[in-house]
Amino acid sequence: MREPPGIIDKLIRMGRPLIGLTTYAEEARFGLNDTFSAILPLRYVHAVHESGGRAVLITPDAPDTDVLEGIDGIVFTGGSDVDPELYGEAPHPTTKVKPQRDTAELLLLRAAVAADLPVLGVCRGMQLMAVAYGGRLHQHLPDVLGHEGHRPVSGPKFGHHPVRLLPRSRAQAILGDEVTVNSYHHQGVSDPGGLTPVGWCPDDDLIEVVEDPARTFVLGVQWHPEDTDDFRVFEAFVEAARERKLALR
């Protein structure tokens, strides 16, 4: 059965919102050669596409806010630790940083928030958001919490635990009162700065979700929703990007 022409025209005009994904700059092997490359696990791209967006990759070299002019939302992805010098601390022995990436992503994050571009932070991305808003991090959670539950040292790659969401928050509207999440991180948010904490691990009260209620969509999650089959966070983010795209037309 064919759709009415008006509906087809509307879908064509709407298109998929373009979603920027920050990438890593790392050595990668292509054939027999190791080459310094911009890379990102494809699961991030898959999550965006399954949620109705079109993914575009943003590299950390030659940073400039002009990249934001061509996209409808941006995801700050996981990876290396955020440099503790950015929040006034000396590095812990386990802390591994990529200063070039921090510089590029902080520039983009601050500009995206100022422009009210939809922002999603995943794991490191949420931690970067906290630092950008004037907060601080726990550099090594086992030292603070007394356990390795948030990044298992043996067994399956991910740990799993519940997260409780603050009533009437954006995150609670998306995920409900409680959600079970995967977990693979050795750092965490100790002070969210100007962000509002809206989700916690009930086992140890570690902050797991932050948001900026003054913006259309600025949300950070400590887990990896792209590495699950629950894309509700991505779907809500992509929808916010779609609405912004339509509003600007």
JOJO-V422327 format. One record per residue. N is the residue number from 1. RES is the residue in one small letter. SS is DSSP state (hx for helix, st for strand, lp for the rest). OMEGA is omega as a letter, one per 20 degrees, with the letter a starting at -180 (* if undefined). Layout:
n & res & ss & omega
N & RES & SS & OMEGA
N & RES & SS & OMEGA
This chain:
n & res & ss & omega
1 & m & lp & a
2 & r & lp & r
3 & e & lp & r
4 & p & lp & a
5 & p & hx & a
6 & g & hx & r
7 & i & hx & r
8 & i & hx & r
9 & d & hx & a
10 & k & hx & r
11 & l & hx & r
12 & i & hx & a
13 & r & hx & a
14 & m & hx & a
15 & g & lp & r
16 & r & lp & r
17 & p & lp & r
18 & l & st & a
19 & i & st & r
20 & g & st & r
21 & l & st & r
22 & t & st & a
23 & t & lp & r
24 & y & st & r
25 & a & st & a
26 & e & st & r
27 & e & st & r
28 & a & st & a
29 & r & st & r
30 & f & st & a
31 & g & lp & r
32 & l & lp & a
33 & n & st & r
34 & d & st & a
35 & t & st & r
36 & f & st & a
37 & s & st & r
38 & a & st & a
39 & i & st & r
40 & l & lp & r
41 & p & lp & a
42 & l & hx & a
43 & r & hx & r
44 & y & hx & r
45 & v & hx & r
46 & h & hx & a
47 & a & hx & r
48 & v & hx & a
49 & h & hx & r
50 & e & hx & a
51 & s & lp & r
52 & g & lp & r
53 & g & lp & r
54 & r & st & a
55 & a & st & r
56 & v & st & a
57 & l & st & a
58 & i & st & a
59 & t & lp & a
60 & p & lp & a
61 & d & lp & r
62 & a & lp & a
63 & p & lp & r
64 & d & lp & a
65 & t & hx & r
66 & d & hx & r
67 & v & hx & a
68 & l & hx & a
69 & e & hx & a
70 & g & hx & a
71 & i & lp & a
72 & d & lp & r
73 & g & st & a
74 & i & st & r
75 & v & st & r
76 & f & st & a
77 & t & lp & a
78 & g & lp & r
79 & g & lp & a
80 & s & lp & r
81 & d & st & r
82 & v & lp & a
83 & d & lp & a
84 & p & hx & r
85 & e & hx & a
86 & l & hx & r
87 & y & hx & r
88 & g & lp & r
89 & e & lp & r
90 & a & lp & a
91 & p & lp & r
92 & h & lp & r
93 & p & lp & a
94 & t & lp & a
95 & t & lp & r
96 & k & lp & a
97 & v & st & r
98 & k & lp & a
99 & p & hx & r
100 & q & hx & r
101 & r & hx & r
102 & d & hx & a
103 & t & hx & a
104 & a & hx & a
105 & e & hx & r
106 & l & hx & r
107 & l & hx & a
108 & l & hx & a
109 & l & hx & a
110 & r & hx & r
111 & a & hx & r
112 & a & hx & r
113 & v & hx & r
114 & a & hx & r
115 & a & lp & a
116 & d & lp & r
117 & l & lp & r
118 & p & st & a
119 & v & st & r
120 & l & st & r
121 & g & st & a
122 & v & st & r
123 & c & lp & r
124 & r & hx & a
125 & g & hx & r
126 & m & hx & r
127 & q & hx & r
128 & l & hx & r
129 & m & hx & a
130 & a & hx & r
131 & v & hx & r
132 & a & hx & r
133 & y & lp & r
134 & g & lp & a
135 & g & lp & a
136 & r & st & a
137 & l & st & r
138 & h & st & a
139 & q & lp & r
140 & h & lp & a
141 & l & hx & r
142 & p & hx & r
143 & d & hx & a
144 & v & hx & a
145 & l & hx & r
146 & g & lp & r
147 & h & lp & a
148 & e & lp & a
149 & g & lp & a
150 & h & lp & r
151 & r & lp & a
152 & p & lp & r
153 & v & lp & r
154 & s & lp & r
155 & g & lp & a
156 & p & lp & a
157 & k & lp & a
158 & f & lp & q
159 & g & st & r
160 & h & st & r
161 & h & st & r
162 & p & st & r
163 & v & st & r
164 & r & st & a
165 & l & st & r
166 & l & lp & r
167 & p & lp & r
168 & r & lp & r
169 & s & lp & r
170 & r & hx & a
171 & a & hx & r
172 & q & hx & r
173 & a & hx & a
174 & i & hx & a
175 & l & hx & a
176 & g & lp & a
177 & d & lp & a
178 & e & st & r
179 & v & st & r
180 & t & st & a
181 & v & st & r
182 & n & st & a
183 & s & st & r
184 & y & lp & r
185 & h & lp & r
186 & h & lp & r
187 & q & lp & a
188 & g & st & a
189 & v & st & r
190 & s & st & r
191 & d & st & a
192 & p & lp & a
193 & g & lp & a
194 & g & lp & r
195 & l & lp & r
196 & t & st & r
197 & p & st & a
198 & v & st & r
199 & g & st & a
200 & w & st & r
201 & c & lp & a
202 & p & lp & a
203 & d & lp & a
204 & d & lp & r
205 & d & lp & r
206 & l & lp & r
207 & i & st & a
208 & e & st & a
209 & v & st & r
210 & v & st & r
211 & e & st & r
212 & d & lp & a
213 & p & lp & r
214 & a & lp & a
215 & r & lp & a
216 & t & lp & r
217 & f & lp & r
218 & v & st & a
219 & l & st & r
220 & g & st & r
221 & v & st & a
222 & q & lp & a
223 & w & lp & a
224 & h & lp & a
225 & p & hx & r
226 & e & hx & a
227 & d & hx & r
228 & t & lp & r
229 & d & lp & r
230 & d & lp & a
231 & f & lp & a
232 & r & hx & r
233 & v & hx & r
234 & f & hx & a
235 & e & hx & r
236 & a & hx & r
237 & f & hx & r
238 & v & hx & r
239 & e & hx & r
240 & a & hx & r
241 & a & hx & r
242 & r & hx & a
243 & e & hx & r
244 & r & hx & r
245 & k & hx & a
246 & l & hx & a
247 & a & hx & a
248 & l & lp & a
249 & r & lp & *
